[in-house]
């Protein structure tokens, strides 16, 4: 999690702790810490990677 600041360099894609859905490293990624980039304020190392969630409540598809 970052606190976004104008003009800050968060390093994407070379500075990342993430991996692709294929479990391979992100192309061009070096590591999470890269010199001259702003570091994360908070890191969840084992993130569930939730990207969206929809709750459907209706009788048409009740199951």
Residue frames relative to the residue before (quaternion, step in Angstrom):
aa qw qx qy qz dx dy dz
X 1.0000 0.0000 0.0000 0.0000 0.00 0.00 0.00
X 0.1334 -0.7902 0.5958 0.0536 3.54 -0.92 0.93
X 0.3088 -0.6302 0.6579 0.2732 3.46 -1.36 0.30
X 0.3163 -0.7976 0.4851 0.1685 3.55 -0.34 1.25
X 0.0389 -0.7828 0.6206 -0.0223 3.52 -0.89 1.05
X 0.5431 -0.6274 0.4518 0.3277 3.56 -0.95 0.88
X 0.8301 0.2074 -0.1795 0.4854 3.56 -0.91 0.99
X 0.4893 0.6588 -0.4418 0.3625 3.62 1.24 -0.02
X 0.2852 -0.7360 0.5909 0.1671 3.55 -1.19 0.62
X 0.1370 -0.8244 0.5472 0.0464 3.56 -0.31 1.25
X 0.5604 -0.7104 0.3159 0.2855 3.54 1.30 0.23
X 0.4555 0.6864 -0.4740 0.3110 3.62 1.17 -0.05
X 0.6267 -0.1989 -0.7532 -0.0207 1.65 -1.85 1.68
X 0.5255 0.6690 -0.4234 0.3115 3.64 1.15 -0.08
X 0.7349 0.3086 -0.2067 0.5675 3.61 1.14 -0.54
X 0.3379 0.7264 -0.5360 0.2664 3.57 -0.31 1.23
X 0.3230 -0.7077 0.5917 0.2116 3.52 -1.21 0.56
X 0.5551 0.6615 -0.3578 0.3553 3.56 1.30 -0.20
X 0.2155 -0.7271 0.6314 0.1623 3.51 -1.42 0.17
X 0.5738 -0.5768 0.4511 0.3668 3.56 -1.25 0.35
X 0.6541 -0.5083 0.3832 0.4086 3.55 -1.28 0.28
X 0.6230 0.5326 -0.3339 0.4656 3.59 1.24 -0.37
X 0.4741 -0.6795 0.4013 0.3905 3.60 1.37 -0.06
X 0.5286 0.5906 -0.4281 0.4341 3.59 1.24 0.28
X 0.6199 -0.5469 0.4049 0.3907 3.56 -1.20 0.45
X 0.5584 -0.5683 0.4806 0.3664 3.55 -1.24 0.49
X 0.4999 -0.6511 0.4608 0.3375 3.64 -0.80 0.91
X 0.8113 0.2309 -0.2306 0.4851 3.58 -1.05 0.89
X 0.5118 0.6554 -0.4286 0.3534 3.63 1.20 -0.19
X 0.2644 -0.7515 0.5853 0.1509 3.55 -1.03 0.85
X 0.6931 -0.3329 0.2630 0.5827 3.56 0.84 -1.06
X 0.6864 -0.4628 0.3439 0.4432 3.56 -1.25 -0.21
X 0.7536 0.3045 -0.1727 0.5563 3.55 1.12 -0.67
X 0.0665 0.7716 -0.6251 0.0973 3.55 -0.63 1.19
X 0.5467 -0.6383 0.4324 0.3267 3.57 -0.86 1.00
X 0.8408 0.1990 -0.1874 0.4672 3.52 -1.21 0.73
X 0.6041 0.4817 -0.4050 0.4889 3.59 1.11 0.60
X 0.5113 -0.6325 0.4862 0.3195 3.55 -1.18 0.59
X 0.3694 -0.7564 0.5054 0.1896 3.55 -0.89 0.98
X 0.6350 -0.5332 0.4124 0.3774 3.52 -1.31 0.41
X 0.4487 -0.6490 0.5396 0.2939 3.54 -1.19 0.56
X 0.7886 -0.0012 0.0378 0.6137 3.59 1.08 -0.80
X 0.0956 -0.8023 0.5886 0.0265 3.58 -0.98 0.83
X 0.1733 -0.7240 0.6578 0.1146 3.54 -0.99 0.94
X 0.3073 -0.7961 0.4904 0.1768 3.59 -0.17 1.26
X 0.7715 0.2535 -0.1474 0.5647 3.61 0.98 -0.77
X 0.0146 0.8517 -0.5209 0.0549 3.54 0.72 1.12
X 0.4494 -0.6814 0.5000 0.2894 3.59 -1.03 0.70
X 0.3154 -0.8021 0.4568 0.2201 3.60 1.33 -0.17
X 0.2006 0.7769 -0.5639 0.1954 3.57 0.91 0.87
X 0.1266 -0.8238 0.5508 0.0448 3.57 -0.68 1.07
X 0.7948 -0.0739 0.0452 0.6006 3.56 1.22 -0.18
X 0.0321 -0.7966 0.6036 0.0061 3.54 -1.12 0.56
X 0.0901 -0.7792 0.6194 0.0309 3.54 -1.00 0.88
X 0.1660 -0.7547 0.6273 0.0968 3.55 -1.00 0.88
X 0.1033 -0.7952 0.5972 0.0208 3.54 -0.68 1.12
X 0.0466 0.7951 -0.6016 0.0604 3.56 -0.69 1.04
X 0.3983 0.6685 -0.5303 0.3366 3.51 -0.21 1.36
X 0.5568 -0.6427 0.4123 0.3270 3.58 -1.09 0.51
X 0.5258 0.6536 -0.4171 0.3499 3.64 1.16 -0.37
X 0.7733 0.1086 -0.0590 0.6218 3.62 1.00 -0.83
X 0.0234 -0.8670 0.4976 0.0146 3.58 0.67 1.04
X 0.6510 0.5137 -0.3330 0.4487 3.62 1.03 -0.65
